Amino acid sequence: MDEIKVKAKTKWVWTELAQRKNPNHSRAGDPIWPHFQTEAPKQWLDDGLIQDETEVVKEGQMSIFDY
């Protein structure tokens, strides 16, 4: 059976939860593995391990929408 995939608006990045579960390989806000950056297993999203890059809030960094 094929695994269900979800497509990112931009690209998938790791969440804080992923970092806590696997700190040696996952850092919150960093892109996930290259072959999954645009389409990743839906289970990872459901489990809270990945999020779209647009959902990441970076401290001290302004975006064009802040002006």
Secondary structure, DSSP 8 states (H G I E B T S, - for coil): ----EEE-SS-EEE-HHHHHH-TTT--TTSB--GGGSSEEEHHHHHTTSEEEGGG---TT---GGG-
